[in-house]
Amino acid sequence: MVSLTLSVPPELKKRMDRHPEIRWSNQVRAIIAQQLDDLETTDRLASRSQLTEKDVEELAAKVDAGMAKRWKEIRRVARR
């Protein structure tokens, strides 16, 4: 197995030290594996897409506008 050195801030290390029952290397390994699985799934989906970059940008703008409208409505209703 290949070794990887990871630096963490002192405060994070102190917090980790409060839980010696946790094998942190196993946790980090699992998180890396999950992130890679997610990225590979995204890559597979994107490779089959027929959307152009412009299509994606237009769709993202519509989603952003819709979410902004929704949140404004939620805030308006909550202020009542």
mmCIF file of the N, C-alpha and C atoms, coordinates in Angstrom:
data_MODEL
# 
_entry.id   MODEL 
# 
loop_
_atom_site.group_PDB 
_atom_site.id 
_atom_site.type_symbol 
_atom_site.label_atom_id 
_atom_site.label_alt_id 
_atom_site.label_comp_id 
_atom_site.label_asym_id 
_atom_site.label_entity_id 
_atom_site.label_seq_id 
_atom_site.pdbx_PDB_ins_code 
_atom_site.Cartn_x 
_atom_site.Cartn_y 
_atom_site.Cartn_z 
_atom_site.occupancy 
_atom_site.B_iso_or_equiv 
_atom_site.pdbx_formal_charge 
_atom_site.auth_seq_id 
_atom_site.auth_comp_id 
_atom_site.auth_asym_id 
_atom_site.auth_atom_id 
_atom_site.pdbx_PDB_model_num 
ATOM 1   N N  . MET A 1 1  ? 0.850   -1.174 0.000   1.00 0.00 ? 1  MET A N  1 
ATOM 2   C CA . MET A 1 1  ? 0.000   0.000  0.000   1.00 0.00 ? 1  MET A CA 1 
ATOM 3   C C  . MET A 1 1  ? 0.897   1.239  0.000   1.00 0.00 ? 1  MET A C  1 
ATOM 4   N N  . VAL A 1 2  ? 0.456   2.261  -0.709  1.00 0.00 ? 2  VAL A N  1 
ATOM 5   C CA . VAL A 1 2  ? 1.185   3.526  -0.773  1.00 0.00 ? 2  VAL A CA 1 
ATOM 6   C C  . VAL A 1 2  ? 0.853   4.337  0.468   1.00 0.00 ? 2  VAL A C  1 
ATOM 7   N N  . SER A 1 3  ? 1.828   5.077  0.956   1.00 0.00 ? 3  SER A N  1 
ATOM 8   C CA . SER A 1 3  ? 1.641   5.916  2.132   1.00 0.00 ? 3  SER A CA 1 
ATOM 9   C C  . SER A 1 3  ? 1.372   7.357  1.708   1.00 0.00 ? 3  SER A C  1 
ATOM 10  N N  . LEU A 1 4  ? 0.513   8.027  2.444   1.00 0.00 ? 4  LEU A N  1 
ATOM 11  C CA . LEU A 1 4  ? 0.169   9.422  2.177   1.00 0.00 ? 4  LEU A CA 1 
ATOM 12  C C  . LEU A 1 4  ? 0.298   10.184 3.488   1.00 0.00 ? 4  LEU A C  1 
ATOM 13  N N  . THR A 1 5  ? 1.002   11.296 3.461   1.00 0.00 ? 5  THR A N  1 
ATOM 14  C CA . THR A 1 5  ? 1.140   12.125 4.654   1.00 0.00 ? 5  THR A CA 1 
ATOM 15  C C  . THR A 1 5  ? 0.153   13.272 4.554   1.00 0.00 ? 5  THR A C  1 
ATOM 16  N N  . LEU A 1 6  ? -0.559  13.496 5.634   1.00 0.00 ? 6  LEU A N  1 
ATOM 17  C CA . LEU A 1 6  ? -1.590  14.521 5.668   1.00 0.00 ? 6  LEU A CA 1 
ATOM 18  C C  . LEU A 1 6  ? -1.298  15.472 6.820   1.00 0.00 ? 6  LEU A C  1 
ATOM 19  N N  . SER A 1 7  ? -1.335  16.759 6.559   1.00 0.00 ? 7  SER A N  1 
ATOM 20  C CA . SER A 1 7  ? -1.155  17.765 7.614   1.00 0.00 ? 7  SER A CA 1 
ATOM 21  C C  . SER A 1 7  ? -2.518  18.271 8.049   1.00 0.00 ? 7  SER A C  1 
ATOM 22  N N  . VAL A 1 8  ? -2.688  18.402 9.365   1.00 0.00 ? 8  VAL A N  1 
ATOM 23  C CA . VAL A 1 8  ? -3.920  18.964 9.907   1.00 0.00 ? 8  VAL A CA 1 
ATOM 24  C C  . VAL A 1 8  ? -3.533  20.053 10.906  1.00 0.00 ? 8  VAL A C  1 
ATOM 25  N N  . PRO A 1 9  ? -4.387  21.048 11.067  1.00 0.00 ? 9  PRO A N  1 
ATOM 26  C CA . PRO A 1 9  ? -4.099  22.100 12.046  1.00 0.00 ? 9  PRO A CA 1 
ATOM 27  C C  . PRO A 1 9  ? -4.060  21.515 13.463  1.00 0.00 ? 9  PRO A C  1 
ATOM 28  N N  . PRO A 1 10 ? -3.290  22.139 14.350  1.00 0.00 ? 10 PRO A N  1 
ATOM 29  C CA . PRO A 1 10 ? -3.172  21.624 15.727  1.00 0.00 ? 10 PRO A CA 1 
ATOM 30  C C  . PRO A 1 10 ? -4.509  21.438 16.437  1.00 0.00 ? 10 PRO A C  1 
ATOM 31  N N  . GLU A 1 11 ? -5.436  22.374 16.265  1.00 0.00 ? 11 GLU A N  1 
ATOM 32  C CA . GLU A 1 11 ? -6.733  22.246 16.942  1.00 0.00 ? 11 GLU A CA 1 
ATOM 33  C C  . GLU A 1 11 ? -7.497  21.013 16.455  1.00 0.00 ? 11 GLU A C  1 
ATOM 34  N N  . LEU A 1 12 ? -7.424  20.741 15.161  1.00 0.00 ? 12 LEU A N  1 
ATOM 35  C CA . LEU A 1 12 ? -8.073  19.549 14.625  1.00 0.00 ? 12 LEU A CA 1 
ATOM 36  C C  . LEU A 1 12 ? -7.432  18.290 15.196  1.00 0.00 ? 12 LEU A C  1 
ATOM 37  N N  . LYS A 1 13 ? -6.117  18.287 15.300  1.00 0.00 ? 13 LYS A N  1 
ATOM 38  C CA . LYS A 1 13 ? -5.403  17.131 15.874  1.00 0.00 ? 13 LYS A CA 1 
ATOM 39  C C  . LYS A 1 13 ? -5.813  16.910 17.328  1.00 0.00 ? 13 LYS A C  1 
ATOM 40  N N  . LYS A 1 14 ? -5.962  17.985 18.085  1.00 0.00 ? 14 LYS A N  1 
ATOM 41  C CA . LYS A 1 14 ? -6.413  17.855 19.482  1.00 0.00 ? 14 LYS A CA 1 
ATOM 42  C C  . LYS A 1 14 ? -7.784  17.205 19.544  1.00 0.00 ? 14 LYS A C  1 
ATOM 43  N N  . ARG A 1 15 ? -8.675  17.636 18.653  1.00 0.00 ? 15 ARG A N  1 
ATOM 44  C CA . ARG A 1 15 ? -10.018 17.058 18.626  1.00 0.00 ? 15 ARG A CA 1 
ATOM 45  C C  . ARG A 1 15 ? -9.970  15.592 18.243  1.00 0.00 ? 15 ARG A C  1 
ATOM 46  N N  . MET A 1 16 ? -9.127  15.263 17.279  1.00 0.00 ? 16 MET A N  1 
ATOM 47  C CA . MET A 1 16 ? -8.983  13.864 16.862  1.00 0.00 ? 16 MET A CA 1 
ATOM 48  C C  . MET A 1 16 ? -8.449  13.019 18.011  1.00 0.00 ? 16 MET A C  1 
ATOM 49  N N  . ASP A 1 17 ? -7.516  13.581 18.770  1.00 0.00 ? 17 ASP A N  1 
ATOM 50  C CA . ASP A 1 17 ? -6.907  12.847 19.884  1.00 0.00 ? 17 ASP A CA 1 
ATOM 51  C C  . ASP A 1 17 ? -7.901  12.517 20.980  1.00 0.00 ? 17 ASP A C  1 
ATOM 52  N N  . ARG A 1 18 ? -9.002  13.246 21.037  1.00 0.00 ? 18 ARG A N  1 
ATOM 53  C CA . ARG A 1 18 ? -10.048 12.955 22.032  1.00 0.00 ? 18 ARG A CA 1 
ATOM 54  C C  . ARG A 1 18 ? -10.821 11.678 21.694  1.00 0.00 ? 18 ARG A C  1 
ATOM 55  N N  . HIS A 1 19 ? -10.568 11.141 20.495  1.00 0.00 ? 19 HIS A N  1 
ATOM 56  C CA . HIS A 1 19 ? -11.269 9.931  20.051  1.00 0.00 ? 19 HIS A CA 1 
ATOM 57  C C  . HIS A 1 19 ? -10.267 8.889  19.553  1.00 0.00 ? 19 HIS A C  1 
ATOM 58  N N  . PRO A 1 20 ? -9.491  8.328  20.489  1.00 0.00 ? 20 PRO A N  1 
ATOM 59  C CA . PRO A 1 20 ? -8.479  7.342  20.074  1.00 0.00 ? 20 PRO A CA 1 
ATOM 60  C C  . PRO A 1 20 ? -9.094  6.046  19.533  1.00 0.00 ? 20 PRO A C  1 
ATOM 61  N N  . GLU A 1 21 ? -10.385 5.857  19.756  1.00 0.00 ? 21 GLU A N  1 
ATOM 62  C CA . GLU A 1 21 ? -11.046 4.644  19.259  1.00 0.00 ? 21 GLU A CA 1 
ATOM 63  C C  . GLU A 1 21 ? -11.240 4.682  17.738  1.00 0.00 ? 21 GLU A C  1 
ATOM 64  N N  . ILE A 1 22 ? -11.113 5.852  17.161  1.00 0.00 ? 22 ILE A N  1 
ATOM 65  C CA . ILE A 1 22 ? -11.293 6.013  15.715  1.00 0.00 ? 22 ILE A CA 1 
ATOM 66  C C  . ILE A 1 22 ? -9.971  5.811  15.009  1.00 0.00 ? 22 ILE A C  1 
ATOM 67  N N  . ARG A 1 23 ? -9.997  4.979  13.983  1.00 0.00 ? 23 ARG A N  1 
ATOM 68  C CA . ARG A 1 23 ? -8.814  4.818  13.141  1.00 0.00 ? 23 ARG A CA 1 
ATOM 69  C C  . ARG A 1 23 ? -8.949  5.828  12.005  1.00 0.00 ? 23 ARG A C  1 
ATOM 70  N N  . TRP A 1 24 ? -8.333  6.993  12.211  1.00 0.00 ? 24 TRP A N  1 
ATOM 71  C CA . TRP A 1 24 ? -8.503  8.109  11.309  1.00 0.00 ? 24 TRP A CA 1 
ATOM 72  C C  . TRP A 1 24 ? -8.034  7.801  9.896   1.00 0.00 ? 24 TRP A C  1 
ATOM 73  N N  . SER A 1 25 ? -7.008  6.991  9.765   1.00 0.00 ? 25 SER A N  1 
ATOM 74  C CA . SER A 1 25 ? -6.550  6.658  8.411   1.00 0.00 ? 25 SER A CA 1 
ATOM 75  C C  . SER A 1 25 ? -7.632  5.897  7.649   1.00 0.00 ? 25 SER A C  1 
ATOM 76  N N  . ASN A 1 26 ? -8.363  5.036  8.344   1.00 0.00 ? 26 ASN A N  1 
ATOM 77  C CA . ASN A 1 26 ? -9.471  4.319  7.687   1.00 0.00 ? 26 ASN A CA 1 
ATOM 78  C C  . ASN A 1 26 ? -10.573 5.285  7.271   1.00 0.00 ? 26 ASN A C  1 
ATOM 79  N N  . GLN A 1 27 ? -10.858 6.270  8.132   1.00 0.00 ? 27 GLN A N  1 
ATOM 80  C CA . GLN A 1 27 ? -11.893 7.249  7.826   1.00 0.00 ? 27 GLN A CA 1 
ATOM 81  C C  . GLN A 1 27 ? -11.514 8.073  6.598   1.00 0.00 ? 27 GLN A C  1 
ATOM 82  N N  . VAL A 1 28 ? -10.273 8.531  6.563   1.00 0.00 ? 28 VAL A N  1 
ATOM 83  C CA . VAL A 1 28 ? -9.811  9.335  5.429   1.00 0.00 ? 28 VAL A CA 1 
ATOM 84  C C  . VAL A 1 28 ? -9.825  8.507  4.153   1.00 0.00 ? 28 VAL A C  1 
ATOM 85  N N  . ARG A 1 29 ? -9.387  7.257  4.251   1.00 0.00 ? 29 ARG A N  1 
ATOM 86  C CA . ARG A 1 29 ? -9.389  6.367  3.090   1.00 0.00 ? 29 ARG A CA 1 
ATOM 87  C C  . ARG A 1 29 ? -10.806 6.193  2.539   1.00 0.00 ? 29 ARG A C  1 
ATOM 88  N N  . ALA A 1 30 ? -11.780 6.025  3.423   1.00 0.00 ? 30 ALA A N  1 
ATOM 89  C CA . ALA A 1 30 ? -13.177 5.855  2.994   1.00 0.00 ? 30 ALA A CA 1 
ATOM 90  C C  . ALA A 1 30 ? -13.712 7.131  2.340   1.00 0.00 ? 30 ALA A C  1 
ATOM 91  N N  . ILE A 1 31 ? -13.360 8.281  2.898   1.00 0.00 ? 31 ILE A N  1 
ATOM 92  C CA . ILE A 1 31 ? -13.820 9.554  2.329   1.00 0.00 ? 31 ILE A CA 1 
ATOM 93  C C  . ILE A 1 31 ? -13.227 9.756  0.938   1.00 0.00 ? 31 ILE A C  1 
ATOM 94  N N  . ILE A 1 32 ? -11.944 9.453  0.780   1.00 0.00 ? 32 ILE A N  1 
ATOM 95  C CA . ILE A 1 32 ? -11.300 9.590  -0.532  1.00 0.00 ? 32 ILE A CA 1 
ATOM 96  C C  . ILE A 1 32 ? -11.964 8.656  -1.541  1.00 0.00 ? 32 ILE A C  1 
ATOM 97  N N  . ALA A 1 33 ? -12.205 7.417  -1.135  1.00 0.00 ? 33 ALA A N  1 
ATOM 98  C CA . ALA A 1 33 ? -12.834 6.446  -2.035  1.00 0.00 ? 33 ALA A CA 1 
ATOM 99  C C  . ALA A 1 33 ? -14.230 6.919  -2.455  1.00 0.00 ? 33 ALA A C  1 
ATOM 100 N N  . GLN A 1 34 ? -15.010 7.453  -1.508  1.00 0.00 ? 34 GLN A N  1 
ATOM 101 C CA . GLN A 1 34 ? -16.362 7.939  -1.824  1.00 0.00 ? 34 GLN A CA 1 
ATOM 102 C C  . GLN A 1 34 ? -16.297 9.126  -2.778  1.00 0.00 ? 34 GLN A C  1 
ATOM 103 N N  . GLN A 1 35 ? -15.369 10.032 -2.533  1.00 0.00 ? 35 GLN A N  1 
ATOM 104 C CA . GLN A 1 35 ? -15.235 11.200 -3.410  1.00 0.00 ? 35 GLN A CA 1 
ATOM 105 C C  . GLN A 1 35 ? -14.869 10.762 -4.824  1.00 0.00 ? 35 GLN A C  1 
ATOM 106 N N  . LEU A 1 36 ? -13.960 9.800  -4.942  1.00 0.00 ? 36 LEU A N  1 
ATOM 107 C CA . LEU A 1 36 ? -13.580 9.290  -6.260  1.00 0.00 ? 36 LEU A CA 1 
ATOM 108 C C  . LEU A 1 36 ? -14.752 8.600  -6.947  1.00 0.00 ? 36 LEU A C  1 
ATOM 109 N N  . ASP A 1 37 ? -15.531 7.820  -6.192  1.00 0.00 ? 37 ASP A N  1 
ATOM 110 C CA . ASP A 1 37 ? -16.730 7.190  -6.764  1.00 0.00 ? 37 ASP A CA 1 
ATOM 111 C C  . ASP A 1 37 ? -17.686 8.246  -7.312  1.00 0.00 ? 37 ASP A C  1 
ATOM 112 N N  . ASP A 1 38 ? -17.898 9.313  -6.537  1.00 0.00 ? 38 ASP A N  1 
ATOM 113 C CA . ASP A 1 38 ? -18.788 10.391 -6.969  1.00 0.00 ? 38 ASP A CA 1 
ATOM 114 C C  . ASP A 1 38 ? -18.263 11.063 -8.243  1.00 0.00 ? 38 ASP A C  1 
ATOM 115 N N  . LEU A 1 39 ? -16.965 11.343 -8.272  1.00 0.00 ? 39 LEU A N  1 
ATOM 116 C CA . LEU A 1 39 ? -16.374 11.979 -9.447  1.00 0.00 ? 39 LEU A CA 1 
ATOM 117 C C  . LEU A 1 39 ? -16.469 11.085 -10.683 1.00 0.00 ? 39 LEU A C  1 
ATOM 118 N N  . GLU A 1 40 ? -16.231 9.791  -10.501 1.00 0.00 ? 40 GLU A N  1 
ATOM 119 C CA . GLU A 1 40 ? -16.305 8.859  -11.632 1.00 0.00 ? 40 GLU A CA 1 
ATOM 120 C C  . GLU A 1 40 ? -17.734 8.741  -12.151 1.00 0.00 ? 40 GLU A C  1 
ATOM 121 N N  . THR A 1 41 ? -18.713 8.765  -11.239 1.00 0.00 ? 41 THR A N  1 
ATOM 122 C CA . THR A 1 41 ? -20.112 8.751  -11.662 1.00 0.00 ? 41 THR A CA 1 
ATOM 123 C C  . THR A 1 41 ? -20.432 10.012 -12.460 1.00 0.00 ? 41 THR A C  1 
ATOM 124 N N  . THR A 1 42 ? -19.980 11.147 -11.972 1.00 0.00 ? 42 THR A N  1 
ATOM 125 C CA . THR A 1 42 ? -20.189 12.412 -12.680 1.00 0.00 ? 42 THR A CA 1 
ATOM 126 C C  . THR A 1 42 ? -19.537 12.368 -14.057 1.00 0.00 ? 42 THR A C  1 
ATOM 127 N N  . ASP A 1 43 ? -18.318 11.856 -14.123 1.00 0.00 ? 43 ASP A N  1 
ATOM 128 C CA . ASP A 1 43 ? -17.620 11.751 -15.410 1.00 0.00 ? 43 ASP A CA 1 
ATOM 129 C C  . ASP A 1 43 ? -18.390 10.866 -16.389 1.00 0.00 ? 43 ASP A C  1 
ATOM 130 N N  . ARG A 1 44 ? -18.921 9.731  -15.889 1.00 0.00 ? 44 ARG A N  1 
ATOM 131 C CA . ARG A 1 44 ? -19.684 8.828  -16.763 1.00 0.00 ? 44 ARG A CA 1 
ATOM 132 C C  . ARG A 1 44 ? -20.938 9.513  -17.289 1.00 0.00 ? 44 ARG A C  1 
ATOM 133 N N  . LEU A 1 45 ? -21.643 10.201 -16.402 1.00 0.00 ? 45 LEU A N  1 
ATOM 134 C CA . LEU A 1 45 ? -22.857 10.908 -16.828 1.00 0.00 ? 45 LEU A CA 1 
ATOM 135 C C  . LEU A 1 45 ? -22.527 12.010 -17.826 1.00 0.00 ? 45 LEU A C  1 
ATOM 136 N N  . ALA A 1 46 ? -21.478 12.758 -17.553 1.00 0.00 ? 46 ALA A N  1 
ATOM 137 C CA . ALA A 1 46 ? -21.105 13.867 -18.441 1.00 0.00 ? 46 ALA A CA 1 
ATOM 138 C C  . ALA A 1 46 ? -20.647 13.355 -19.801 1.00 0.00 ? 46 ALA A C  1 
ATOM 139 N N  . SER A 1 47 ? -20.010 12.194 -19.831 1.00 0.00 ? 47 SER A N  1 
ATOM 140 C CA . SER A 1 47 ? -19.502 11.680 -21.106 1.00 0.00 ? 47 SER A CA 1 
ATOM 141 C C  . SER A 1 47 ? -20.635 11.279 -22.052 1.00 0.00 ? 47 SER A C  1 
ATOM 142 N N  . ARG A 1 48 ? -21.817 10.985 -21.486 1.00 0.00 ? 48 ARG A N  1 
ATOM 143 C CA . ARG A 1 48 ? -22.964 10.602 -22.311 1.00 0.00 ? 48 ARG A CA 1 
ATOM 144 C C  . ARG A 1 48 ? -23.850 11.791 -22.674 1.00 0.00 ? 48 ARG A C  1 
ATOM 145 N N  . SER A 1 49 ? -23.583 12.923 -22.055 1.00 0.00 ? 49 SER A N  1 
ATOM 146 C CA . SER A 1 49 ? -24.430 14.096 -22.254 1.00 0.00 ? 49 SER A CA 1 
ATOM 147 C C  . SER A 1 49 ? -24.212 14.700 -23.633 1.00 0.00 ? 49 SER A C  1 
ATOM 148 N N  . GLN A 1 50 ? -25.297 15.181 -24.202 1.00 0.00 ? 50 GLN A N  1 
ATOM 149 C CA . GLN A 1 50 ? -25.213 15.868 -25.478 1.00 0.00 ? 50 GLN A CA 1 
ATOM 150 C C  . GLN A 1 50 ? -25.364 17.375 -25.295 1.00 0.00 ? 50 GLN A C  1 
ATOM 151 N N  . LEU A 1 51 ? -25.393 17.812 -24.028 1.00 0.00 ? 51 LEU A N  1 
ATOM 152 C CA . LEU A 1 51 ? -25.497 19.238 -23.758 1.00 0.00 ? 51 LEU A CA 1 
ATOM 153 C C  . LEU A 1 51 ? -24.181 19.930 -24.098 1.00 0.00 ? 51 LEU A C  1 
ATOM 154 N N  . THR A 1 52 ? -24.304 21.122 -24.645 1.00 0.00 ? 52 THR A N  1 
ATOM 155 C CA . THR A 1 52 ? -23.112 21.925 -24.895 1.00 0.00 ? 52 THR A CA 1 
ATOM 156 C C  . THR A 1 52 ? -22.815 22.733 -23.631 1.00 0.00 ? 52 THR A C  1 
ATOM 157 N N  . GLU A 1 53 ? -21.650 23.339 -23.596 1.00 0.00 ? 53 GLU A N  1 
ATOM 158 C CA . GLU A 1 53 ? -21.302 24.198 -22.464 1.00 0.00 ? 53 GLU A CA 1 
ATOM 159 C C  . GLU A 1 53 ? -22.316 25.332 -22.334 1.00 0.00 ? 53 GLU A C  1 
ATOM 160 N N  . LYS A 1 54 ? -22.750 25.873 -23.458 1.00 0.00 ? 54 LYS A N  1 
ATOM 161 C CA . LYS A 1 54 ? -23.744 26.951 -23.440 1.00 0.00 ? 54 LYS A CA 1 
ATOM 162 C C  . LYS A 1 54 ? -25.061 26.448 -22.849 1.00 0.00 ? 54 LYS A C  1 
ATOM 163 N N  . ASP A 1 55 ? -25.473 25.229 -23.236 1.00 0.00 ? 55 ASP A N  1 
ATOM 164 C CA . ASP A 1 55 ? -26.699 24.643 -22.686 1.00 0.00 ? 55 ASP A CA 1 
ATOM 165 C C  . ASP A 1 55 ? -26.606 24.534 -21.165 1.00 0.00 ? 55 ASP A C  1 
ATOM 166 N N  . VAL A 1 56 ? -25.473 24.078 -20.679 1.00 0.00 ? 56 VAL A N  1 
ATOM 167 C CA . VAL A 1 56 ? -25.271 23.901 -19.236 1.00 0.00 ? 56 VAL A CA 1 
ATOM 168 C C  . VAL A 1 56 ? -25.336 25.251 -18.535 1.00 0.00 ? 56 VAL A C  1 
ATOM 169 N N  . GLU A 1 57 ? -24.685 26.258 -19.111 1.00 0.00 ? 57 GLU A N  1 
ATOM 170 C CA . GLU A 1 57 ? -24.710 27.592 -18.505 1.00 0.00 ? 57 GLU A CA 1 
ATOM 171 C C  . GLU A 1 57 ? -26.132 28.149 -18.456 1.00 0.00 ? 57 GLU A C  1 
ATOM 172 N N  . GLU A 1 58 ? -26.904 27.961 -19.530 1.00 0.00 ? 58 GLU A N  1 
ATOM 173 C CA . GLU A 1 58 ? -28.288 28.442 -19.557 1.00 0.00 ? 58 GLU A CA 1 
ATOM 174 C C  . GLU A 1 58 ? -29.142 27.707 -18.530 1.00 0.00 ? 58 GLU A C  1 
ATOM 175 N N  . LEU A 1 59 ? -28.958 26.411 -18.433 1.00 0.00 ? 59 LEU A N  1 
ATOM 176 C CA . LEU A 1 59 ? -29.700 25.625 -17.463 1.00 0.00 ? 59 LEU A CA 1 
ATOM 177 C C  . LEU A 1 59 ? -29.339 26.040 -16.038 1.00 0.00 ? 59 LEU A C  1 
ATOM 178 N N  . ALA A 1 60 ? -28.060 26.242 -15.782 1.00 0.00 ? 60 ALA A N  1 
ATOM 179 C CA . ALA A 1 60 ? -27.615 26.670 -14.451 1.00 0.00 ? 60 ALA A CA 1 
ATOM 180 C C  . ALA A 1 60 ? -28.216 28.026 -14.094 1.00 0.00 ? 60 ALA A C  1 
ATOM 181 N N  . ALA A 1 61 ? -28.263 28.940 -15.055 1.00 0.00 ? 61 ALA A N  1 
ATOM 182 C CA . ALA A 1 61 ? -28.841 30.267 -14.809 1.00 0.00 ? 61 ALA A CA 1 
ATOM 183 C C  . ALA A 1 61 ? -30.330 30.146 -14.466 1.00 0.00 ? 61 ALA A C  1 
ATOM 184 N N  . LYS A 1 62 ? -31.046 29.262 -15.161 1.00 0.00 ? 62 LYS A N  1 
ATOM 185 C CA . LYS A 1 62 ? -32.467 29.064 -14.871 1.00 0.00 ? 62 LYS A CA 1 
ATOM 186 C C  . LYS A 1 62 ? -32.671 28.468 -13.482 1.00 0.00 ? 62 LYS A C  1 
ATOM 187 N N  . VAL A 1 63 ? -31.831 27.514 -13.126 1.00 0.00 ? 63 VAL A N  1 
ATOM 188 C CA . VAL A 1 63 ? -31.922 26.902 -11.793 1.00 0.00 ? 63 VAL A CA 1 
ATOM 189 C C  . VAL A 1 63 ? -31.635 27.958 -10.727 1.00 0.00 ? 63 VAL A C  1 
ATOM 190 N N  . ASP A 1 64 ? -30.578 28.748 -10.928 1.00 0.00 ? 64 ASP A N  1 
ATOM 191 C CA . ASP A 1 64 ? -30.239 29.804 -9.970  1.00 0.00 ? 64 ASP A CA 1 
ATOM 192 C C  . ASP A 1 64 ? -31.392 30.787 -9.805  1.00 0.00 ? 64 ASP A C  1 
ATOM 193 N N  . ALA A 1 65 ? -31.971 31.207 -10.912 1.00 0.00 ? 65 ALA A N  1 
ATOM 194 C CA . ALA A 1 65 ? -33.085 32.162 -10.858 1.00 0.00 ? 65 ALA A CA 1 
ATOM 195 C C  . ALA A 1 65 ? -34.284 31.551 -10.137 1.00 0.00 ? 65 ALA A C  1 
ATOM 196 N N  . GLY A 1 66 ? -34.572 30.302 -10.417 1.00 0.00 ? 66 GLY A N  1 
ATOM 197 C CA . GLY A 1 66 ? -35.686 29.624 -9.762  1.00 0.00 ? 66 GLY A CA 1 
ATOM 198 C C  . GLY A 1 66 ? -35.470 29.471 -8.269  1.00 0.00 ? 66 GLY A C  1 
ATOM 199 N N  . MET A 1 67 ? -34.246 29.124 -7.878  1.00 0.00 ? 67 MET A N  1 
ATOM 200 C CA . MET A 1 67 ? -33.938 28.985 -6.453  1.00 0.00 ? 67 MET A CA 1 
ATOM 201 C C  . MET A 1 67 ? -34.017 30.336 -5.749  1.00 0.00 ? 67 MET A C  1 
ATOM 202 N N  . ALA A 1 68 ? -33.518 31.384 -6.389  1.00 0.00 ? 68 ALA A N  1 
ATOM 203 C CA . ALA A 1 68 ? -33.587 32.720 -5.791  1.00 0.00 ? 68 ALA A CA 1 
ATOM 204 C C  . ALA A 1 68 ? -35.043 33.127 -5.582  1.00 0.00 ? 68 ALA A C  1 
ATOM 205 N N  . LYS A 1 69 ? -35.870 32.871 -6.582  1.00 0.00 ? 69 LYS A N  1 
ATOM 206 C CA . LYS A 1 69 ? -37.296 33.209 -6.482  1.00 0.00 ? 69 LYS A CA 1 
ATOM 207 C C  . LYS A 1 69 ? -37.946 32.432 -5.337  1.00 0.00 ? 69 LYS A C  1 
ATOM 208 N N  . ARG A 1 70 ? -37.621 31.155 -5.239  1.00 0.00 ? 70 ARG A N  1 
ATOM 209 C CA . ARG A 1 70 ? -38.190 30.311 -4.186  1.00 0.00 ? 70 ARG A CA 1 
ATOM 210 C C  . ARG A 1 70 ? -37.793 30.815 -2.803  1.00 0.00 ? 70 ARG A C  1 
ATOM 211 N N  . TRP A 1 71 ? -36.518 31.146 -2.617  1.00 0.00 ? 71 TRP A N  1 
ATOM 212 C CA . TRP A 1 71 ? -36.049 31.611 -1.311  1.00 0.00 ? 71 TRP A CA 1 
ATOM 213 C C  . TRP A 1 71 ? -36.656 32.962 -0.959  1.00 0.00 ? 71 TRP A C  1 
ATOM 214 N N  . LYS A 1 72 ? -36.824 33.826 -1.940  1.00 0.00 ? 72 LYS A N  1 
ATOM 215 C CA . LYS A 1 72 ? -37.475 35.112 -1.668  1.00 0.00 ? 72 LYS A CA 1 
ATOM 216 C C  . LYS A 1 72 ? -38.899 34.892 -1.183  1.00 0.00 ? 72 LYS A C  1 
ATOM 217 N N  . GLU A 1 73 ? -39.601 33.946 -1.811  1.00 0.00 ? 73 GLU A N  1 
ATOM 218 C CA . GLU A 1 73 ? -40.975 33.631 -1.402  1.00 0.00 ? 73 GLU A CA 1 
ATOM 219 C C  . GLU A 1 73 ? -41.000 33.039 0.000   1.00 0.00 ? 73 GLU A C  1 
ATOM 220 N N  . ILE A 1 74 ? -40.077 32.155 0.300   1.00 0.00 ? 74 ILE A N  1 
ATOM 221 C CA . ILE A 1 74 ? -40.013 31.546 1.635   1.00 0.00 ? 74 ILE A CA 1 
ATOM 222 C C  . ILE A 1 74 ? -39.764 32.634 2.682   1.00 0.00 ? 74 ILE A C  1 
ATOM 223 N N  . ARG A 1 75 ? -38.841 33.543 2.398   1.00 0.00 ? 75 ARG A N  1 
ATOM 224 C CA . ARG A 1 75 ? -38.546 34.627 3.350   1.00 0.00 ? 75 ARG A CA 1 
ATOM 225 C C  . ARG A 1 75 ? -39.749 35.541 3.502   1.00 0.00 ? 75 ARG A C  1 
ATOM 226 N N  . ARG A 1 76 ? -40.442 35.820 2.391   1.00 0.00 ? 76 ARG A N  1 
ATOM 227 C CA . ARG A 1 76 ? -41.626 36.685 2.457   1.00 0.00 ? 76 ARG A CA 1 
ATOM 228 C C  . ARG A 1 76 ? -42.696 36.067 3.346   1.00 0.00 ? 76 ARG A C  1 
ATOM 229 N N  . VAL A 1 77 ? -42.953 34.790 3.169   1.00 0.00 ? 77 VAL A N  1 
ATOM 230 C CA . VAL A 1 77 ? -43.962 34.083 3.953   1.00 0.00 ? 77 VAL A CA 1 
ATOM 231 C C  . VAL A 1 77 ? -43.538 34.010 5.422   1.00 0.00 ? 77 VAL A C  1 
ATOM 232 N N  . ALA A 1 78 ? -42.256 33.791 5.671   1.00 0.00 ? 78 ALA A N  1 
ATOM 233 C CA . ALA A 1 78 ? -41.768 33.672 7.052   1.00 0.00 ? 78 ALA A CA 1 
ATOM 234 C C  . ALA A 1 78 ? -41.864 34.982 7.823   1.00 0.00 ? 78 ALA A C  1 
ATOM 235 N N  . ARG A 1 79 ? -41.837 36.103 7.117   1.00 0.00 ? 79 ARG A N  1 
ATOM 236 C CA . ARG A 1 79 ? -41.912 37.412 7.779   1.00 0.00 ? 79 ARG A CA 1 
ATOM 237 C C  . ARG A 1 79 ? -43.316 37.766 8.252   1.00 0.00 ? 79 ARG A C  1 
ATOM 238 N N  . ARG A 1 80 ? -44.297 37.051 7.789   1.00 0.00 ? 80 ARG A N  1 
ATOM 239 C CA . ARG A 1 80 ? -45.695 37.349 8.147   1.00 0.00 ? 80 ARG A CA 1 
ATOM 240 C C  . ARG A 1 80 ? -45.961 37.131 9.599   1.00 0.00 ? 80 ARG A C  1 
# 
